[in-house]
């Protein structure tokens, strides 16, 4: 009696290496290194084993630790290039390697790149082209109305946009000087606080730290500046800030300065944002007139007593 | 392109040629950090307040014109320069209405962002959820939707392309001209800028579960996750080939039980392993079950679990370019730590055991296993794994039911079946990169193969192929 045909045609099956009927079939030629079944990645190949032996979970190693103890809420890679001689990979402080230097050219300041060396730099001078013959006489008129209200309009000018319920506000007046070629532009600003309860700033003690930050748009790229921090340590203030003052320096380096360039300034107290203001499209220069002349100094209204100032250096050449 | 080095402090290295690298921005509890390619972290903004980003909600970030834009539902869009010492700033928001938007007023309270066609894309604003906004081309501060030139800013609901009509969950920038808009119940393909004749095409009524629930692999396939599974399409062909579900009949219950109100759901393409990773991390900090889909030839779907502190709350797969983390799957933990899978970890003291699922060659009868071909994969020889450590033991078990041939996964391995109902064959193999054929000659309806080795030894299995002969009626049917 003949055998059934199937005896001559055995069942040939590939045993699924995965689950749920999904087969894993990797040719030997393309066998990846991670096909290695080890105590580490056995879970990739044997879910059954995983369930019964939890110790075989994927082994993880720490890449970096924010030390916040709180959940990581965002991860975003970003690319950059390190030129020959540049440095990378370190645990040191943040310091710039390259800076932009603005210089005048047919109606606007175009970007140029100047290698400023490496190393910790608190002050950087940059060199622009030698073709410029016009002094950078520009009007940089920033008038900030910084207050505790959260619904300030962003238009500059004077302190007309804070809430009426407030007792006072912080006034900023920023004026660019008239530097000649190669000199820094110095901004002078005065601000004063009066009758301001620090509790309105979300502060809980008489000791506080203020921070002023800048950002810019339409500068042909981000601007560089040195963050400003100053504290009230040693300044007498109880429940009311009164004539608190400090002096600080801000350095702005931008790649392109044009009429639409806008600068944003934010003030924080103990890390709490008090207000953000913008220059709202101020005029940096008038190309038709040798980049203009310094026209005005816009002073904020309100109290301007006291001596606090801050200066800002915009390096041009 | 201008590089602004993270630092020049101790431990830094000097490039001898142009290097193109990736760093990683990390956010946690309102803090903003930058990690270099070695995992060294620098604090850009200290944690503890929500000055720039939310302390509680996920941070969506995108890279545009040498700056990282960060949104997390706050009224402002934070900007961190990557060219100027990680300077932080804001795009200032104001009360927003498309018709009255001014140049510098960005839409407030957006929860996701992206870069597409050189524009900053924002969306997910609770008070305008069905909308997507784009800045002017290469001008992330210009949100003047009244402008009509082709590079102008646009708001989708006011554009000629039309509105998608329901809350937008996420936005996938795919290519210069293509983007995918995911809503709760639908998927739309956006072709071209709505400011310059762009059109919306309906792709699928699958929807998406979470703003992080999509990814693109290195062959250009787009994937997204729903309660019905994982969907795949090649946007370039989408007009001709609709999206298909690649997890049909696999893990249906897992996907159907995904709950975006209780889990942080993410879909990530793991470049290193060519895996799709499905992360469903509970918001309450408990341990979640994650899925691994081996995308090489549509391979296995496997569950894994990390320790509860490892999350991941967020994840990113990218190439750092250097060091031990040339390819990195970064996993954001519940505890402020960013981790990666340690694929190079030294062997533990636990021995290795592997048992694929039982197989029933012929449901109608018993079978006799004639041969079992074992394709042994390659094991990289190194200081940890010498060639003498490549070996293993194979046990073939046959029995009347799948449960009978299951194993007790403790070492040494023993069948859980009762004596007399199963037959077993035990053999061994050694080395790698070869095919070995064994002749178990065990019979039954169900078969299992268990491969093991002792601590300190390794093996690699690429394929198992068995041949069986009919062997009469299954004894369980008597």
Interface residues (C-beta under 8 A of the other chain):
Chain A: X4 X6 X7 X10 X11 X12 X13 X14 X15 X16 X17 X18 X19 X20 X21 X22 X23 X24 X25 X26 X27 X28 X30 X31 X32 X33 X34 X35 X36 X37 X38 X39 X40 X41 X42 X43 X44 X45 X46 X47 X48 X49 X50 X51 X52 X53 X54 X55 X56 X57 X58 X59 X60 X61 X62 X63 X64 X65 X66 X67 X68 X69 X70 X71 X72 X73 X74 X75 X76 X77 X78 X79 X80 X81 X82 X83 X84 X85 X86 X87 X88 X89 X90 X91 X92 X93 X94 X95 X96 X97 X98 X99 X100 X113 X118 X119 X120 X153 X154 X213 X214 X215 X216 X217 X218 X221 X222 X223 X224 X225 X227 X253 X262 X264 X266 X268 X271 X272 X273 X276 X278 X280 X281
Chain B: X1 X2 X3 X4 X5 X6 X7 X8 X9 X10 X11 X12 X13 X14 X15 X16 X17 X18 X19 X20 X21 X22 X23 X24 X25 X26 X27 X28 X29 X31 X33 X34 X35 X36 X37 X38 X39 X40 X41 X42 X44 X46 X47 X48 X49 X51 X53 X54 X55 X56 X57 X58 X59 X60 X61 X62 X63 X65 X66 X67 X68 X70 X72 X76 X79 X81 X82 X83 X84 X85 X86 X87 X88 X89 X90 X91 X92 X94 X103 X104 X105 X139 X140 X141 X249 X250 X251 X273 X274 X292 X294 X296 X297 X298 X299 X300 X301 X302 X303 X304 X305 X306 X307 X310 X311 X312 X313 X314 X315 X316 X318 X320 X322 X323 X325 X328 X330 X331 X332 X333 X334 X335 X336 X337 X338 X339 X340 X341 X342 X343 X345 X347 X348 X350 X351 X352 X353 X354 X355 X356 X357 X359 X361 X362 X367 X370 X375 X377 X378 X379 X380 X385 X407 X409 X410 X433 X435 X447 X449 X451 X455 X458 X459 X460 X461 X462 X463 X464 X465 X466 X467 X468 X469 X470
